[in-house]
């Protein structure tokens, strides 16, 4: 176990001067504890751990600050009197098995964590003298499974090792900001949902009972049968830009990785295939290209004589300059994509040069070529789902002219003396 304490200047002026990070873990090797000698079960270990971590709030949240504009002093927010640091509580349990004289291995991990005391800043009436107020609230849980299955076998003179990794994570927003009354200001605030990231007609929204990464999009106007509505006089489509519907979550259902390594007479060959399954994202890039008629999709529509709307062809330019919205105001539901993808994540080839035959003070010399992200095997989205437009929490799956996905190739040399 361990115990760590951090003193943070952001907590100055509050009741909480420091953050404690306790952690404890225990494990047991069952094959040793029960003296198991078996040709089938070579090794078995269980482990259990618990930890707490803290996250400092933003500076000055607990202290009233003033800004001067044109000679007038104003206050922007009412400080929180009992500021608490954000805390995450985590439990993890695991199992390690080795079977058939260590040829087959299994590593399994199950975890659950929850985070509370997030810092909210809802707007309040400016008649109070403040525009917003800080409140500690919120609870978000994460739980998941990670599995690693490994196998090694000798095939003739070739040593083969393969590993399959599989993981999933489920996230839930249990609480945002329940009803809170500040008696000093005489205001009551509550948040059951909040928009955290917007891009044209698509946005990330947090709702109680939902998940981080929930994606919402506005829609085209439809009739009572669900068909796209067309004005009978002008033959134009109409949008409902203030009507947002849930269209999915940007997080994957699960992630897979399959790695293989082959060794023969000092030569090594390895490759890894990565797969992300599930998740939906939005592309403003595609909307801009469609709006200006420079995308492959719009070119095909022109070649086909228009876009099929309710079974009839509709003018391609009119369609794309309505739904594309110049990329700034596009119709989100028309630009939502499945982010499932499979790629050749890595390929390497190496050779152990027998240099100690000529140079006695060097034991080993290995040279290798390594390539990463070499080939996209399957991807229906018009962008790379593994890239992001920024470093923010909610940028994943929101494509706005992101840098193109790149292959990387390199050379390495490893010397052992």
SULJO-V338806 format. One record per helix or strand of 3 or more residues. SS is the DSSP state (H for helix, E for strand). FROM is the first residue (numbers start at 1). TO is the last residue. If there is no record, write none. Layout:
# SULJO-V338806
ss = (SS;SS)
from = (FROM;FROM)
to = (TO;TO)
This chain:
# SULJO-V338806
ss = (E;H;E;H;E;E;E;E;E;H;E;E;E;E;E;E;E;E;E;E;E;H;H;E;E;H;H;H;E;E;H;E;E)
from = (2;9;18;30;41;67;72;86;104;126;132;158;177;187;193;202;214;239;254;267;280;284;296;307;312;316;325;332;336;341;355;364;408)
to = (7;11;29;33;55;69;74;99;123;128;155;175;182;191;199;207;220;249;264;277;283;291;303;309;314;323;327;335;338;353;357;379;416)
